[in-house]
Amino acid sequence: MYQNKMIFFIFVRYKPYRIMNIYKPEIAELLLVVEKKYGKALRTSTDFEEFSFYLKRGQMGLISPSTLKRLWGYVNDFHKPRMQTLDLLSRYIGFRYFSVFCDYLKTSTAYNSSFFSANQIVSKELSVGEEVEIGWSPNRYLRLVYRGDGVFEVEEVRQSKLRKGDRFETSAFLMGQPLYLSYILREGLRTSPFIAGRNGGLTLLNRI
């Protein structure tokens, strides 16, 4: 009953498109652990089809290949992950619910010193006006200014489709993982969803 109340609270309090940003570091780690247990990185269309069949055959549940592709960032389509999907993947690696997996990450000494500190920049820990630089392959670079409330403005661009003055919202940047953005605010209009570092994730992440 408690778990159901928590899930209900999440969907009522936050807009659906913000679920990915709220749990982005935890989801990224979940996908890494899933791949580790599966014994193979999911990188091709065939990989996702085979993993979907593997879950079904093992009676773990059904997640379609298209859902897996969106969740892993294989397709350029912002994914609003269902909690049922995250729960199923969590059960695959030995946790009853995704929320239990998140609690494990917060309390495990194996992750306290790396996953939740050294490898990420959390928006709420920044001061307004502070700058962050990020980069990803091939040769993409952004220098960002934090404007508060999770909003960043692009100050410098190299080899990217983003433009100076663009703004976006994110709760955290995670080294080695893609940056999923539900939209870019450009000249007062919201663009389509954007993924930075789809293949290989962020390769540069610094507070300036």
GUDOMAR-222380 format. One line per 2 residues: for each residue x, y negated, z of C-alpha. Coordinates in pm, 1 decimal. Layout:
! residues N
X Y Z ~ ...
This chain:
! residues 208
0.0 0.0 0.0 ~ 281.4 -240.3 86.9
453.6 -183.6 -246.1 ~ 130.0 -255.4 -433.8
88.7 -581.1 -244.8 ~ 441.0 -686.6 -334.5
387.9 -615.1 -703.2 ~ 57.7 -808.7 -697.2
231.0 -1101.5 -530.1 ~ 496.4 -1114.8 -800.0
248.3 -1130.4 -1084.6 ~ 24.4 -1386.9 -917.7
292.3 -1626.7 -800.0 ~ 502.0 -1635.1 -1117.3
419.3 -1668.5 -1484.0 ~ 485.7 -1342.3 -1672.2
761.9 -1488.6 -1891.4 ~ 962.4 -1573.0 -1578.4
984.4 -1214.0 -1452.7 ~ 1300.3 -1151.8 -1656.8
1471.5 -1462.8 -1518.8 ~ 1374.2 -1387.8 -1158.0
1523.0 -1038.7 -1165.0 ~ 1775.9 -1083.0 -1446.4
2089.8 -972.9 -1253.3 ~ 1906.7 -678.0 -1099.0
1762.1 -569.2 -1435.1 ~ 2104.1 -594.9 -1596.9
2251.0 -373.3 -1326.1 ~ 1960.1 -129.7 -1355.3
2031.5 -83.4 -1725.6 ~ 2400.1 -22.5 -1655.5
2322.9 243.3 -1393.6 ~ 2069.9 409.5 -1625.2
2332.8 433.2 -1898.8 ~ 2586.3 569.1 -1650.2
2353.8 848.9 -1542.0 ~ 2247.8 922.8 -1898.8
2614.1 945.9 -1992.2 ~ 2584.9 731.4 -2300.4
2549.8 362.3 -2381.2 ~ 2231.4 266.8 -2567.6
2346.0 70.5 -2871.5 ~ 2167.5 201.1 -3182.6
1808.9 262.0 -3287.9 ~ 1873.0 635.8 -3269.9
2004.6 600.0 -2913.4 ~ 1677.7 445.2 -2797.5
1465.0 703.2 -2977.2 ~ 1665.1 986.8 -2823.8
1651.5 837.7 -2473.2 ~ 1275.5 784.8 -2499.8
1233.2 1150.0 -2597.2 ~ 1474.3 1255.4 -2320.3
1261.5 1080.9 -2055.7 ~ 940.9 1232.2 -2192.3
1090.4 1580.8 -2217.2 ~ 1214.6 1558.5 -1859.4
865.9 1453.6 -1746.3 ~ 1003.9 1125.4 -1612.6
736.1 930.0 -1798.9 ~ 689.7 761.0 -2133.3
873.1 448.2 -2245.2 ~ 854.1 381.0 -2616.4
1171.6 320.6 -2816.7 ~ 1047.1 -28.3 -2904.2
1007.4 -114.7 -2534.1 ~ 1357.9 11.5 -2461.6
1500.5 -190.0 -2751.5 ~ 1343.4 -511.8 -2623.5
1452.4 -447.7 -2266.3 ~ 1813.6 -378.0 -2372.8
1815.2 -682.3 -2603.5 ~ 1864.4 -470.7 -2915.3
1595.8 -669.0 -3098.8 ~ 1570.7 -1047.3 -3096.8
1237.7 -1051.4 -2920.5 ~ 1192.8 -1179.8 -2565.6
1066.7 -896.9 -2351.7 ~ 822.8 -943.2 -2065.3
916.6 -630.8 -1871.2 ~ 632.1 -447.8 -1703.8
695.7 -350.6 -1346.6 ~ 583.8 2.9 -1436.0
871.8 25.6 -1684.4 ~ 1124.9 -95.7 -1427.4
981.4 144.0 -1169.6 ~ 1012.8 437.1 -1410.8
1376.7 359.9 -1490.7 ~ 1443.8 318.6 -1119.2
1294.7 661.7 -1049.6 ~ 1517.8 805.2 -1320.3
1825.1 696.5 -1121.7 ~ 1682.1 811.3 -788.1
1481.4 517.8 -648.6 ~ 1106.1 529.1 -591.0
1042.8 171.9 -707.6 ~ 1237.2 -108.4 -873.9
1196.6 -311.9 -555.0 ~ 1373.5 -34.1 -361.9
1659.5 -45.5 -612.5 ~ 1684.4 -424.4 -564.9
1698.8 -380.1 -186.2 ~ 1974.8 -124.1 -233.2
2180.2 -368.9 -439.5 ~ 2148.4 -635.4 -170.3
2258.2 -405.6 110.7 ~ 2513.3 -183.1 -61.5
2873.7 -274.4 17.5 ~ 2965.0 -150.0 -329.8
2775.8 -439.5 -484.7 ~ 2795.0 -715.4 -225.1
3150.1 -807.5 -324.2 ~ 3115.8 -778.4 -700.0
2769.8 -773.2 -854.6 ~ 2616.4 -1031.5 -625.6
2909.7 -1272.8 -598.8 ~ 3209.3 -1261.6 -829.1
3028.8 -1179.5 -1153.7 ~ 2745.7 -1429.9 -1155.1
2652.9 -1794.5 -1116.3 ~ 2319.0 -1856.3 -946.3
2135.3 -2174.8 -1038.7 ~ 2009.5 -2253.4 -689.0
2369.0 -2259.8 -564.1 ~ 2462.9 -2542.1 -804.5
2439.5 -2915.9 -742.6 ~ 2265.5 -3146.6 -989.8
2524.2 -3271.9 -1237.8 ~ 2756.8 -2975.5 -1190.0
2889.5 -2820.5 -1511.1 ~ 2911.4 -2458.2 -1622.1
3080.5 -2312.7 -1928.4 ~ 2972.0 -1990.6 -2093.3
3085.7 -1803.3 -2401.4 ~ 3017.9 -1488.6 -2597.0
3140.6 -1313.5 -2909.4 ~ 3220.7 -1414.8 -3173.4
3373.9 -1744.7 -3056.9 ~ 3053.1 -1892.2 -2913.0
3096.1 -2159.3 -2645.1 ~ 2864.4 -2386.0 -2444.2
2937.4 -2643.7 -2178.8 ~ 2625.9 -2700.7 -1970.8
2514.1 -2962.1 -1720.1 ~ 2281.4 -2854.2 -1440.8
1974.8 -3080.4 -1419.0 ~ 1808.3 -2911.0 -1121.9
1515.3 -2669.5 -1080.5 ~ 1697.0 -2404.0 -1283.9
1726.0 -2629.5 -1591.4 ~ 2049.7 -2668.1 -1790.3
2131.1 -2912.1 -2068.1 ~ 2380.6 -2836.8 -2345.1
2664.2 -3091.7 -2336.5 ~ 2912.0 -2929.2 -2575.1
2864.3 -2664.1 -2844.7 ~ 3102.7 -2454.5 -3049.3
2990.7 -2201.7 -3309.7 ~ 2638.4 -2162.7 -3169.5
2286.4 -2225.6 -3298.5 ~ 2214.1 -2429.0 -2987.2
2256.6 -2805.4 -3013.9 ~ 2380.7 -3078.4 -2784.1
2085.7 -3201.3 -2580.5 ~ 1901.1 -2869.0 -2585.9
1764.3 -2763.4 -2249.7 ~ 1669.9 -2423.8 -2110.2
1576.2 -2262.5 -1781.4 ~ 1751.5 -1970.0 -1614.8
1796.8 -1853.1 -1257.6 ~ 2141.4 -1697.6 -1308.0
2425.1 -1618.8 -1548.4 ~ 2576.8 -1271.7 -1527.5
2920.7 -1194.7 -1667.3 ~ 2919.3 -910.3 -1918.9
2543.0 -921.9 -1969.0 ~ 2327.8 -1099.7 -2230.6
2161.5 -1428.9 -2138.3 ~ 1787.3 -1399.1 -2204.9
1605.9 -1731.4 -2251.3 ~ 1229.3 -1747.5 -2295.0
1262.6 -2073.8 -2488.3 ~ 1491.1 -2366.0 -2576.1
1349.0 -2715.5 -2519.9 ~ 1454.2 -2918.0 -2824.7
1326.0 -3269.2 -2895.7 ~ 1025.8 -3206.9 -2674.4
931.1 -2877.5 -2839.7 ~ 985.8 -2519.0 -2727.2
1166.1 -2292.5 -2969.5 ~ 1133.7 -1914.7 -2998.1
1307.4 -1694.7 -2736.7 ~ 1686.2 -1685.8 -2758.3
1944.7 -1424.2 -2658.8 ~ 2309.8 -1518.4 -2607.7
2562.4 -1235.5 -2616.2 ~ 2326.2 -965.1 -2733.6
2620.0 -736.3 -2808.5 ~ 2871.4 -733.8 -2525.3
2713.1 -997.0 -2302.4 ~ 2879.2 -1314.7 -2177.0
3257.6 -1304.8 -2206.0 ~ 3320.4 -1644.9 -2042.9
3157.0 -1773.1 -1726.6 ~ 3299.3 -2057.1 -1515.1
3193.8 -2338.3 -1289.2 ~ 3383.6 -2648.3 -1400.6
